[in-house]
């Protein structure tokens, strides 16, 4: 992201604990994060692509970008 400030890093993760957050890491590395709603592309169900994933687990998707001088991505 430092070499290409316009780049976006798309990632997903399984929410395991509501007590854990990446906010401190985003602040430390001067990054912004925007959550992508999975229902935008029908990925919010209990099964995806014919598999039983994610099942009852909560999956979150986000876009991480380099923070600009103004503080926004």
C-alpha positions in Angstrom: 0.0 0.0 0.0 2.9 2.4 0.6 4.2 1.8 -2.9 0.8 2.2 -4.4 -1.4 4.5 -2.2 -4.4 4.0 -4.4 -4.4 0.2 -3.9 -7.1 -1.6 -1.9 -6.6 -4.8 0.1 -9.8 -6.9 0.2 -10.0 -9.5 2.9 -12.4 -11.6 4.9 -12.3 -13.1 8.4 -14.4 -15.2 10.7 -15.6 -13.2 13.7 -14.7 -15.3 16.7 -14.8 -12.8 19.5 -16.6 -9.4 19.8 -13.9 -8.4 22.2 -11.2 -8.3 19.5 -10.7 -5.5 17.1 -8.2 -4.5 14.4 -8.7 -0.8 15.2 -5.4 -0.4 17.0 -3.5 -2.1 14.1 -5.2 0.1 11.6 -4.2 3.2 13.6 -0.6 2.0 14.1 -0.1 1.4 10.3 -2.1 4.4 9.3 -4.7 2.4 7.5 -8.5 2.9 6.9 -11.0 0.1 6.8 -14.5 -0.1 5.2 -16.8 -3.0 5.8 -18.4 -4.6 2.7 -21.9 -5.9 3.3 -22.0 -9.6 2.1 -25.6 -9.3 1.0 -24.4 -7.0 -1.9 -23.4 -10.2 -3.7 -25.6 -12.9 -2.1 -22.8 -14.1 0.2 -24.7 -13.6 3.5 -26.4 -17.1 3.6 -25.5 -20.2 5.6 -24.0 -21.9 2.5 -21.9 -20.6 -0.3 -21.0 -22.1 -3.7 -22.6 -25.4 -2.8 -20.7 -25.9 0.5 -21.8 -25.7 4.1 -19.5 -22.7 4.7 -19.8 -20.4 6.5 -22.6 -22.2 8.4 -23.5 -20.4 11.6 -20.2 -18.5 11.7 -20.1 -14.7 11.1 -17.9 -13.7 8.2 -16.9 -10.1 7.6 -15.4 -8.6 4.5 -13.5 -5.4 4.5 -11.4 -3.1 2.2 -8.2 -1.8 3.8 -6.6 1.3 2.3 -3.7 3.6 3.1 -4.8 6.6 5.1 -4.3 9.9 3.2 -3.1 13.2 4.7 -6.7 14.2 5.3 -7.2 11.1 7.3 -9.6 9.4 4.8 -8.9 6.5 2.5 
